[in-house]
Amino acid sequence: MPALTNRRREIFAMSVASGVSLLESALAAGYAPSRAQITGSELGKDRKVAVRITELREAIAKAITRHTSYGLLEAMVEANEAL
């Protein structure tokens, strides 16, 4: 699946895939602090977002396995470029 067309949802998915909480990921994606907890929970249950998070996690794991000397950030960049 390609990147999500909604940029904030894509940023949210990338953040969650890297291990950040739903709340912090919603904030990082630019959602309103007053609703970030609710939005994070809703996005975490959204089918397209959940599929994207799974894809990104699999790509990160694959990149880390190939390049054990890379840090998580470099692995995420490489994984995202591969998708």
Order of alpha helices (4+ residues) and beta strands (2+ residues): alpha-alpha-alpha-alpha-alpha
